[in-house]
Structures are given as structure tokens and as C-alpha cells.
Amino acid sequence: MCSDRVEEFDAIVLGGGVVGVSVAVHLQMRGLRVVLVDRRAPGEETSFGNAGIIQREAVFPHIFPRGLAELFRYARNRSTEAFYHPSMLPRLVSPFFRYWHHSQRDRYLAIARLYAPLIAESVHDHAALAEAAGAMDLLRPTGWTQAHEDPRKLEEALAEAEVMQREFGVTHQALDAGALARHEPHLRQGLVGGLHWQQAVAVSDPHALTLAYVGLFERLGGVLRVGDARTLSASGGGWRVGTNDGAVTARRAVVALGAWAPEITKPLGYNAPLFVKRGYHMHYKPDGNALLNGPVLDVTNGYMLAPMRRGIRLTTGAEFADRDARPTPVQLGRAEPAARRLMPALGTALDPKPWLGARPCTPDMMPIIGPAPGQPGLWYAFGHAHHGLTLGPTTGRLIAEMMMGDKPFTDPTPYRAERF
């Protein structure tokens, strides 16, 4: 990297995923001169691969199983929705215990009430950025659907949906077998029904959406640099990072590096209890005129099919492995036969190999958003687990409001770094 040139900015944002890009856009919109730094081109890590849903209904984060039967099923390591590397278990004991603790019903409901103000703004905040970026064609207000084959599970899901509608204003539609068949005619016959989340927005190409936000950032005067976030250091009352075009400095810096954030925060004395859920995807070309009208979750088998520009994307559940371990797409191998049963016309695989990404998770299921403890001018925005796409623009808005001294749209205290 070049070392003889130093360029000054008002803010440095580390991380080119949808969260980092959204933070950079919001700061640039507020008149700061911002540089966005990542080791790769924007949107090529975790933001590249997901089910492409802005989940307005996701006020209930992904819970840790608490029933003995369910725990035993996962412990056997044969399920589609979760798979673990045995070598990871000693490292997962502490975060899993805390995750399990926070998943107790009363604690979980309290977390949902703290999480809901972020989720409630997600569709609006995406629409605002997408409109400014000229990317509204990537957003499709189709909602998404749970497909059920177990009547008891469907009844439980509908009961929970009623709670969500009553307490959080999340709307849904119950689908019997006939309504589900009309809603998604290319799913197999014999399903007992479904649950359609109506307010969610499907994204036909999450990577393209991130790049559209990058384009907006650059049109506003923002600057992209390729660089190593691990070179971040305090410098002259601000922060300094090395890039391929020389060092950049700023009074403010934001760490929005997802699963890679601990590489920066640990040397600064902050050891967030992040753990990683890895996930895979593969695209398929459906046969004939077969299609999906929106994303569909196979509740029984724990994977999702989502219509994308490239084809039907099959996304897996959670793999618990070292972030940088070689790919082991066991869940994809388990999910594909189930997906072909659910959608018989799924068709030919299009990708030469599965895509792999890493979701950064916290034990209390909420992201870390706010000032870095003991580090003036440094801010954190990571730990969004399954909802990085959903909460990218909302996180960017909240960070910008706090950094600029404006009144935040919601109390940011629940997301503070000091809670760990």
C-alpha cells in the first residue's frame, strides 16, 4: 500500500456491505465528506447472498431452541436448518448459553419490543434510499410466504402472527391449502396451507441494490478506497487507515465489518461476543414457465426459495463453523431434494459452486450500534445476524443521527456496545 500520501475526510466507514454502504450514504447526505474502505469491491461478502427480503415482520429475531425434543434433534446434526462442526462446540458454549438464556419467553418478548423500532422503519428507509438511487425496480412489494405441511405447526405460526399483529402492527394473511395453491401455483400439491407476510419487500438482486446505494454515495461526492481495515489506528485526535491510494484520516470512523468486526475491535479493547452463522445459496433455472411470485420458506425443512434476476435462489439455514473454514455445503445437499419436492419444476442448477457467506450474530439477537467504548470518534455498526439487508439503511440513519448530534428516531440505548 502507498504510504506517502495522506487524504483527509470528515468520516471513514470501514465495510462495504449493505450496512457500511448505508452508513456512508447517510453521512454523505448530511454534508460530510466520507470515504468508504473495504478490502474488496462493495457488496461482495455477506451482503451478496441472502434471501433478498426486507423483513418488516422480523420483530421476533431468530430464537435459540429451548424444548428438549428440538434440542436433541439439532444435537444429532442431521437437520437441514442447522449444521455444526463438532470442533466448534467448545468455542460456542458461552455464546450459545447466553443465546439460550435470552430466548426464554419473557426475555425474548422484551428483546422483540426493543428490536421492533428498528424493524418498523426498514421498508420506509430502504424505499427512501432506493428512490434516491434510482433502484425502485429492484424492490417488489410481494411479501413472503411460509409453506406448511404440518397442521399443528401452521396453527402455532398463525397464533404467533396474531401476537405480532396485535403488538407490533405486522399484517399477515392465513392461507388454507387452496389459497396457498392459488398464491404459489408451482408448489406441490398436498400442503396444508401457509402464512403470507404482507408488508415485507422482496429484492430481486441484493448485490445490485447494494451497488445502487454505492452509486448514490459516489454521486453525492463519496469516495471509495480499497484498503485493509486492520490498519485502523488513532491519529491526531482522529483515525487513520491505510489504502491502496495512500492513507486516509478523519475525526470520525465507523466499523461496519459484520463478521470481521472483531479483528478491529479486539485490539481496541472491545471483545464483542460475536458468533457466526454461515449460509449457502445456489441458483436454479425453473423448467418451462414455472415461477415463484415471492420468496417461500419451507417450514418443515428450514430453507428458502426466492425468485431472483438470476433464477430461483435456494438459501440454507445456519452452519456453525469457523468463519474462514473451507466450504462444507452439507445443508445445501440436504435442502435441494426437499426443494425439488416442494417445487417440482425447480430445474437446473446455474452456479458452478455454492456461494458461502457469514452472518455476524450476538447472544441477545440485537445489533451493536453506537459509539465505541473508550474510543472518541469511533462508532460501531455490526452484529445484524440474519437482518443485515433489512436493517442496513435504518442503521445508517440511526448512526448518522447520533454522530451529527440530532435526536435519534428511536432510543439507541438497547443497541449500545457497553451492554457486552
C-alpha positions as CSV (number, residue, x, y, z in Angstrom):
1,M,0.0,0.0,0.0
2,C,1.1,3.6,-0.7
3,S,2.3,5.4,2.5
4,D,3.4,8.8,1.2
5,R,0.0,10.3,0.5
6,V,-2.5,11.2,3.2
7,E,-6.0,12.4,2.4
8,E,-8.3,14.0,5.0
9,F,-12.0,13.2,5.2
10,D,-14.8,14.0,7.7
11,A,-15.6,10.3,8.2
12,I,-14.2,6.9,7.4
13,V,-16.6,4.0,7.1
14,L,-15.0,0.5,7.2
15,G,-17.0,-2.2,5.5
16,G,-18.6,-2.2,2.0
17,G,-21.6,-4.4,2.8
18,V,-25.1,-3.0,2.8
19,V,-24.8,-1.8,6.4
20,G,-21.5,0.1,5.8
21,V,-22.7,1.5,2.4
22,S,-25.9,2.7,4.1
23,V,-24.0,4.4,6.9
24,A,-21.7,6.1,4.3
25,V,-24.7,7.3,2.2
26,H,-26.5,8.8,5.2
27,L,-23.4,10.6,6.4
28,Q,-22.6,11.9,2.9
29,M,-26.2,13.1,2.6
30,R,-25.7,15.1,5.8
31,G,-22.9,17.1,4.2
32,L,-19.8,15.1,5.5
33,R,-17.1,14.1,3.1
34,V,-16.9,10.4,3.5
35,V,-14.5,7.6,2.4
36,L,-15.7,4.0,2.3
37,V,-12.9,1.5,2.7
38,D,-13.0,-2.3,2.2
39,R,-10.6,-4.9,1.0
40,R,-13.0,-5.9,-1.8
41,A,-15.5,-4.3,-4.1
42,P,-18.7,-3.3,-2.3
43,G,-21.3,-5.9,-1.6
44,E,-19.2,-8.9,-2.3
45,E,-19.2,-10.5,1.2
46,T,-22.3,-11.4,3.3
47,S,-24.5,-8.8,1.5
48,F,-24.1,-10.7,-1.7
49,G,-26.0,-13.8,-0.7
50,N,-29.3,-13.8,1.2
51,A,-33.0,-14.5,0.5
52,G,-33.5,-10.9,-0.5
53,I,-36.2,-9.9,1.9
54,I,-36.7,-6.6,3.7
55,Q,-38.4,-8.2,6.6
56,R,-41.0,-5.9,8.1
57,E,-42.3,-8.8,10.1
58,A,-39.0,-9.7,11.7
59,V,-39.7,-8.1,15.1
60,F,-39.1,-11.5,16.6
61,P,-35.4,-12.4,15.9
62,H,-34.3,-15.9,15.3
63,I,-34.7,-17.7,18.6
64,F,-32.5,-20.5,20.1
65,P,-34.5,-23.7,20.6
66,R,-35.4,-24.4,24.2
67,G,-37.5,-27.6,24.0
68,L,-35.7,-30.8,24.8
69,A,-37.0,-32.6,21.7
70,E,-35.9,-29.8,19.4
71,L,-32.5,-29.5,21.1
72,F,-32.0,-33.2,20.7
73,R,-33.0,-33.1,17.0
74,Y,-30.4,-30.3,16.4
75,A,-27.8,-32.2,18.5
76,R,-28.0,-35.2,16.2
77,N,-26.7,-32.8,13.5
78,R,-28.8,-34.2,10.7
79,S,-31.2,-31.3,10.1
80,T,-31.4,-29.0,7.1
81,E,-31.9,-25.8,9.0
82,A,-28.8,-26.1,11.3
83,F,-25.5,-27.9,11.0
84,Y,-22.4,-27.6,13.2
85,H,-18.8,-28.6,13.0
86,P,-18.0,-30.6,16.2
87,S,-14.7,-28.8,16.5
88,M,-16.6,-25.5,17.1
89,L,-18.6,-26.7,20.1
90,P,-16.0,-25.6,22.8
91,R,-16.0,-22.0,21.3
92,L,-19.8,-21.9,21.1
93,V,-20.6,-23.0,24.7
94,S,-20.5,-19.4,26.1
95,P,-22.4,-17.6,23.3
96,F,-24.9,-20.4,22.9
97,F,-25.7,-20.4,26.7
98,R,-26.2,-16.6,26.6
99,Y,-28.3,-17.0,23.4
100,W,-30.4,-19.8,25.0
101,H,-30.8,-17.5,28.1
102,H,-32.1,-14.6,26.1
103,S,-34.5,-16.9,24.2
104,Q,-36.6,-17.6,27.4
105,R,-40.1,-16.4,26.5
106,D,-40.3,-13.3,28.8
107,R,-36.8,-12.1,27.9
108,Y,-37.4,-12.8,24.2
109,L,-40.6,-10.7,24.2
110,A,-38.7,-7.9,25.9
111,I,-36.0,-8.1,23.2
112,A,-38.6,-8.0,20.5
113,R,-40.1,-4.8,21.9
114,L,-36.6,-3.2,21.8
115,Y,-35.8,-4.6,18.4
116,A,-39.2,-3.6,16.8
117,P,-38.4,0.2,16.4
118,L,-35.6,-0.7,14.0
119,I,-37.6,-3.2,12.0
120,A,-40.6,-0.9,11.8
121,E,-38.5,1.7,9.8
122,S,-36.9,-0.8,7.5
123,V,-39.2,-0.7,4.5
124,H,-39.5,3.1,4.6
125,D,-35.8,3.6,4.9
126,H,-35.0,1.2,2.0
127,A,-37.6,2.9,-0.1
128,A,-36.1,6.3,0.6
129,L,-32.6,5.2,-0.5
130,A,-33.8,3.1,-3.4
131,E,-35.8,6.1,-4.7
132,A,-32.8,8.4,-4.5
133,A,-30.6,5.7,-6.0
134,G,-33.0,5.0,-8.9
135,A,-33.3,1.4,-7.8
136,M,-37.0,1.0,-7.1
137,D,-37.3,-1.6,-9.8
138,L,-35.3,-3.9,-7.5
139,L,-37.9,-3.7,-4.8
140,R,-41.0,-5.9,-5.2
141,P,-43.9,-5.5,-2.6
142,T,-44.8,-9.2,-2.8
143,G,-44.3,-10.1,0.8
144,W,-43.1,-13.7,1.5
145,T,-44.8,-16.9,2.4
146,Q,-44.3,-19.8,4.9
147,A,-45.4,-23.1,3.3
148,H,-46.6,-25.7,5.8
149,E,-47.2,-29.4,5.7
150,D,-47.9,-29.9,9.4
151,P,-51.3,-28.6,10.6
152,R,-50.0,-28.1,14.2
153,K,-47.0,-26.0,13.1
154,L,-49.3,-23.9,10.9
155,E,-51.6,-23.3,13.8
156,E,-48.7,-22.3,16.0
157,A,-47.4,-19.9,13.4
158,L,-50.8,-18.3,12.9
159,A,-51.1,-17.8,16.7
160,E,-47.7,-16.1,16.8
161,A,-48.7,-13.9,13.8
162,E,-51.7,-12.7,15.7
163,V,-49.5,-11.6,18.6
164,M,-47.2,-9.8,16.2
165,Q,-50.1,-8.0,14.5
166,R,-51.7,-7.0,17.8
167,E,-48.5,-5.8,19.5
168,F,-46.4,-4.6,16.5
169,G,-48.7,-3.8,13.7
170,V,-47.4,-6.6,11.4
171,T,-50.0,-7.8,9.0
172,H,-50.4,-11.3,7.6
173,Q,-52.8,-13.4,5.6
174,A,-53.7,-17.0,6.6
175,L,-53.8,-19.3,3.6
176,D,-55.6,-22.6,3.5
177,A,-54.4,-25.3,1.1
178,G,-56.4,-23.9,-1.8
179,A,-55.4,-20.3,-1.2
180,L,-51.7,-21.3,-1.0
181,A,-52.1,-23.2,-4.3
182,R,-53.5,-20.1,-5.9
183,H,-50.9,-17.9,-4.4
184,E,-48.0,-20.1,-5.5
185,P,-49.3,-22.4,-8.2
186,H,-46.0,-24.1,-8.9
187,L,-45.6,-25.6,-5.4
188,R,-46.5,-29.2,-5.0
189,Q,-50.0,-30.3,-4.0
190,G,-50.7,-31.6,-0.5
191,L,-49.5,-28.7,1.6
192,V,-51.9,-27.9,4.4
193,G,-51.6,-24.1,4.0
194,G,-49.4,-21.2,4.6
195,L,-48.8,-17.8,6.1
196,H,-48.2,-14.8,3.9
197,W,-46.3,-11.9,5.4
198,Q,-47.8,-8.9,3.5
199,Q,-45.6,-5.9,4.4
200,A,-42.2,-7.4,3.6
201,V,-40.5,-6.4,0.4
202,A,-38.6,-8.8,-1.9
203,V,-35.4,-7.7,-3.5
204,S,-34.7,-9.3,-6.9
205,D,-30.9,-8.7,-6.7
206,P,-29.5,-7.8,-3.3
207,H,-26.0,-7.2,-4.7
208,A,-27.3,-4.9,-7.3
209,L,-29.3,-3.0,-4.7
210,T,-26.1,-2.5,-2.6
211,L,-24.3,-1.3,-5.7
212,A,-27.1,1.1,-6.5
213,Y,-26.6,2.6,-3.0
214,V,-22.9,2.8,-3.7
215,G,-23.7,4.7,-6.9
216,L,-25.8,7.1,-4.9
217,F,-22.9,7.6,-2.4
218,E,-20.5,8.4,-5.2
219,R,-22.9,10.8,-6.9
220,L,-23.2,12.7,-3.7
221,G,-19.4,13.1,-3.6
222,G,-18.4,10.0,-1.5
223,V,-15.1,8.2,-2.2
224,L,-14.3,4.5,-2.4
225,R,-11.0,3.1,-1.5
226,V,-9.6,-0.4,-1.3
227,G,-7.8,-0.9,1.9
228,D,-7.1,-3.0,5.0
229,A,-9.4,-2.1,7.9
230,R,-6.9,-3.8,10.3
231,T,-4.6,-0.8,9.7
232,L,-7.1,1.4,11.6
233,S,-5.2,3.5,14.3
234,A,-5.8,6.5,16.4
235,S,-4.1,9.5,14.8
236,G,-4.0,13.2,15.9
237,G,-7.3,13.2,17.6
238,G,-8.9,11.2,14.9
239,W,-8.5,7.9,12.9
240,R,-6.2,6.7,10.1
241,V,-6.5,3.8,7.7
242,G,-4.1,2.6,5.0
243,T,-5.4,2.1,1.5
244,N,-4.0,1.3,-1.9
245,D,-4.1,5.0,-2.7
246,G,-2.4,6.2,0.5
247,A,-3.6,6.7,4.0
248,V,-6.9,8.4,4.8
249,T,-7.7,10.2,8.0
250,A,-10.8,11.6,9.6
251,R,-12.1,12.7,13.0
252,R,-14.8,10.1,12.9
253,A,-14.7,6.4,11.9
254,V,-17.4,3.7,11.7
255,V,-16.7,0.0,12.0
256,A,-19.3,-1.8,9.9
257,L,-17.5,-5.0,9.1
258,G,-20.0,-7.6,10.1
259,A,-18.4,-10.9,11.0
260,W,-14.9,-9.3,10.5
261,A,-15.5,-6.6,13.1
262,P,-13.7,-8.4,16.0
263,E,-10.4,-8.2,14.1
264,I,-10.7,-4.4,14.5
265,T,-12.4,-4.1,17.9
266,K,-10.3,-6.6,19.9
267,P,-7.1,-4.7,19.5
268,L,-9.0,-1.6,20.7
269,G,-10.1,-3.4,23.9
270,Y,-13.7,-4.3,22.9
271,N,-14.3,-8.1,22.7
272,A,-17.9,-8.4,21.5
273,P,-19.3,-12.0,21.9
274,L,-20.0,-12.4,18.2
275,F,-20.5,-15.8,16.7
276,V,-21.0,-16.7,13.1
277,K,-23.8,-18.4,11.3
278,R,-22.6,-19.4,7.9
279,G,-25.1,-19.8,5.0
280,Y,-25.0,-21.0,1.4
281,H,-27.0,-20.4,-1.7
282,M,-27.4,-21.8,-5.2
283,H,-29.5,-20.6,-8.2
284,Y,-31.7,-22.8,-10.4
285,K,-33.4,-22.2,-13.8
286,P,-37.0,-23.3,-13.4
287,D,-38.5,-25.6,-16.0
288,G,-40.8,-24.1,-18.6
289,N,-42.9,-21.2,-17.4
290,A,-42.7,-22.2,-13.7
291,L,-42.1,-19.3,-11.3
292,L,-42.5,-18.1,-7.7
293,N,-44.4,-15.0,-7.0
294,G,-42.4,-14.3,-3.9
295,P,-39.9,-15.9,-1.5
296,V,-41.2,-19.1,0.1
297,L,-39.9,-20.7,3.3
298,D,-40.3,-24.5,3.6
299,V,-41.0,-24.5,7.3
300,T,-40.6,-28.3,7.7
301,N,-37.1,-28.4,6.2
302,G,-35.7,-24.9,7.1
303,Y,-34.6,-23.5,3.7
304,M,-36.0,-20.7,1.5
305,L,-36.6,-20.4,-2.2
306,A,-36.5,-16.8,-3.6
307,P,-37.1,-15.6,-7.1
308,M,-34.1,-13.5,-8.3
309,R,-32.9,-12.0,-11.5
310,R,-30.6,-14.9,-12.0
311,G,-33.1,-17.6,-11.2
312,I,-34.6,-19.3,-8.2
313,R,-32.2,-18.9,-5.2
314,L,-32.1,-21.7,-2.7
315,T,-30.8,-20.4,0.6
316,T,-29.8,-22.6,3.5
317,G,-30.2,-22.3,7.3
318,A,-27.3,-21.8,9.7
319,E,-24.0,-23.6,9.7
320,F,-21.9,-23.2,12.8
321,A,-18.3,-23.3,11.7
322,D,-15.2,-21.2,11.8
323,R,-15.8,-18.1,9.8
324,D,-12.9,-18.8,7.4
325,A,-13.2,-22.6,7.3
326,R,-13.4,-24.2,3.9
327,P,-17.0,-24.5,2.5
328,T,-18.9,-27.6,3.6
329,P,-22.3,-27.2,1.9
330,V,-23.9,-30.2,3.8
331,Q,-27.2,-28.3,4.3
332,L,-27.4,-27.4,0.6
333,G,-27.1,-31.1,-0.2
334,R,-29.9,-31.8,2.2
335,A,-32.1,-29.0,1.1
336,E,-32.0,-29.5,-2.6
337,P,-34.0,-32.7,-2.7
338,A,-36.6,-31.2,-0.3
339,A,-36.7,-28.1,-2.6
340,R,-37.4,-30.3,-5.6
341,R,-40.2,-31.9,-3.8
342,L,-41.7,-28.6,-2.8
343,M,-41.2,-27.1,-6.3
344,P,-41.0,-30.0,-8.8
345,A,-40.1,-27.6,-11.6
346,L,-37.1,-26.1,-9.8
347,G,-34.9,-27.0,-12.8
348,T,-31.2,-27.0,-13.5
349,A,-28.5,-25.6,-11.1
350,L,-26.9,-22.5,-12.6
351,D,-23.9,-21.8,-10.4
352,P,-20.6,-23.6,-10.8
353,K,-20.3,-23.9,-7.0
354,P,-22.4,-22.8,-4.0
355,W,-21.9,-19.3,-2.6
356,L,-20.9,-19.0,1.1
357,G,-21.4,-16.1,3.5
358,A,-21.0,-15.4,7.2
359,R,-23.7,-13.8,9.4
360,P,-22.5,-11.9,12.5
361,C,-24.7,-12.8,15.5
362,T,-24.9,-11.6,19.1
363,P,-26.2,-13.6,22.0
364,D,-29.1,-11.2,22.6
365,M,-30.1,-11.2,18.9
366,M,-29.7,-7.4,18.6
367,P,-27.1,-5.5,16.6
368,I,-24.4,-3.3,18.1
369,I,-25.0,0.3,17.0
370,G,-23.4,3.3,18.7
371,P,-20.2,4.9,20.0
372,A,-17.2,2.6,20.7
373,P,-16.5,2.5,24.5
374,G,-13.3,4.5,25.4
375,Q,-12.6,5.4,21.8
376,P,-13.6,9.0,21.0
377,G,-14.8,9.5,17.4
378,L,-15.2,5.7,16.8
379,W,-18.6,4.1,16.1
380,Y,-19.8,0.6,15.8
381,A,-22.5,-0.8,13.4
382,F,-22.4,-4.6,13.2
383,G,-23.9,-7.8,14.5
384,H,-27.1,-7.8,12.5
385,A,-27.3,-11.6,12.1
386,H,-30.0,-12.5,9.6
387,H,-31.2,-8.9,9.1
388,G,-28.3,-7.0,7.6
389,L,-30.1,-6.4,4.4
390,T,-33.3,-5.5,6.3
391,L,-31.6,-3.0,8.7
392,G,-28.8,-1.5,6.5
393,P,-30.5,1.8,5.7
394,T,-32.1,2.1,9.2
395,T,-28.8,1.5,10.9
396,G,-27.2,4.1,8.6
397,R,-29.9,6.6,9.5
398,L,-29.5,5.9,13.2
399,I,-25.7,6.2,13.2
400,A,-25.9,9.4,11.2
401,E,-28.4,11.0,13.6
402,M,-26.2,10.1,16.6
403,M,-22.9,11.2,15.0
404,M,-24.4,14.5,13.9
405,G,-25.9,15.2,17.3
406,D,-29.5,15.0,16.1
407,K,-32.3,13.4,18.1
408,P,-32.4,9.7,17.0
409,F,-35.7,8.4,15.6
410,T,-35.6,5.8,18.4
411,D,-33.8,5.4,21.7
412,P,-30.4,3.8,20.7
413,T,-29.6,2.6,24.3
414,P,-30.7,-1.0,23.7
415,Y,-28.1,-1.4,20.9
416,R,-25.2,0.2,22.8
417,A,-21.8,-1.6,22.7
418,E,-21.4,-1.4,26.5
419,R,-24.2,-4.0,27.0
420,F,-21.5,-6.7,26.5
